Amino acid sequence: MKESEIIALKSLALKVRENIIGMSTEGGCFTGASLSCTDLFVYLYKNFLNVNPTNLTDPNRDYLFLSKGHDVPALYGLYAEIGFIEKSRLQNHLTTDDSIYWHPNRNIPGVEFHSGSLGHLPSVAMGVALDCRLKNQTNKIVVVTGDGELNEGSVWEAALVAAAYKLDNLILVVDRNYFQANMATEELIPLEPLKQKFEAFGWNVQEIDGHDFNQLEEAFDLKNFGNGKPSMVIAQTVRGKGLPSIEKRADRWFCNFSADEVKALLGELHDNKPAELVSETLVVR
Amino acid sequence: MNYEQLITEMAERDERFVIMTAENRALLRNIPKNDKISNRFFDTGITEQTMIGTAAGLALRGRTPIVHALAAFLTMRAFEFIRTDVGIANLPVKLTGFIPGFLSDGNGATHQAIEDISILRGIPGMEVFAPADEEDMLIMLPQIWNSKAPSYVRANIAKPVVSHSKDFTIGKAEVIAKGSDITFLVYGMLFPHVVEAKSILEKQGLSVGLVNMRSLKPVDEQVILDSVANSEVVIAVEDHFKIGGLYTIIAEVLLKHQKTGNVRSFSLGEKWFKPGRLTDVLNYEGFTGTKLSERALALLETPVIKS
């Protein structure tokens, strides 16, 4: 990828992260999980998916299903920057005047389906993929799950069925940040070796650094998908990416910062000056 | 005409219909071999949740999936998928539950869907139906499947003992007879047994009403109000727990209209039924025509408490 293009994507990702931090107050949101998949969303919407504010009802558009619904601040944070929604609407977070709350819903343009209950959208996406294939369409169906979400049996059911139906228009992306809610995945229900597990289920699996735009470009090349198998991309990410003071911390899944902390975190995002945080660390939900 | 012929005919005519099953093909034996519609037939294996999620995805694309599984697993194993993916999005996914209620006969409590009406009707927008027999079901299904609402149907392929009115409307019951002593309100497979009970009681000189409820949500409120107003005793007969089924629906309707009445419940109370051969089960649990008539007579002999 050209250096100028990488700079542009990084600059967009920075704005999305600012938006996420901005929503992490006055009630808060799932900050840690949102920061881990920011670069992934930026890449997918800018460089991979054929979906934009003008084709949201076109049956030939590409679909992105956000199954790990709690990282929706990353999605809305991006939507506000690329014209899906007015940026001012982010100010409505958690007000009943709008529909911007902790999990995605279809009142927000771009959201293909509501989520929040984990392990649902792999099968919903499968239904869309089946219909696209019935209609001989070549659009791509991407579903993003968390890694903790892979605890849900319904994900594995869907993995079996997608392979049985040879759904090679389906791409499952795992935001592999190694944390689930308030625990490290490998300390609770270990997922490794994840790649081999899905390969054994009959999927094409790639494993990449989910913050590296060059690796994202290499992975999301159409030649990597197809051949009668569903595909999985394991995006290795860092919970809280961009804010070293909360990175890789089990207790910074959900964050509700004070106004001063938000200011300090925005500073940290831009110039790496560590923010001093005093708000409650572990918010168990 | 049977269930499979109807679904085949409707699917051949209308591309919106897709037919799905969680490896329950009892009513769908020939569809995989039918070239016109086999590409719209999806058997997801023994995965009720995945089938429902997939059906929601197909419905998002404008399809009307008709999905099949044993009633207990369809409504309970996949309940949260039905509620969350179909219910919240209000998608036209059509659920057909096989062997509901007593029809699970010898399987045991694991397979007994006797809370299905209660839990499904709790989902906003979900419509719930229980045909009396195969003929009744075939009269009802075209409207149910053509509607935009999600729905649940208790499948019933019993041969009819009476001919049903072709005039079906969602939310309307079929009044078989009006009676001033007893009126039975019944749905599903118990219908023919109540027909038999009615005839036994009539031979003893009683005036007996009978209503085939057909549509439990929306329910025919007027039929309930009329039955309660015109009959000494109204009996809700159901192969369902007492909570949340027809007896509860009647209570809700009466309260809504600020009425009361002498309404009794012949249900499974709060217990799973004793499994066995269907005829043995019905006899054991008191739901044969003879047993139902005896229980009704006993009720009439019990003084009504009036305040």
Interface residues (C-beta under 8 A of the other chain):
Chain A: P59 R106 E112 F113 H114 S117 H120 L121 P122 S123 V124 A125 M126 G127 V128 A129 L130 D131 C132 L134 S154 E157 A158 L160 V161 A164 Y165
Chain B: N39 R40 F42 T44 G45 T47 Q49 T50 M51 I52 G53 T54 A55 A56 G57 L58 A59 L60 R61 G62 R63 P65 E80 F81 T84 D85 I88 A89
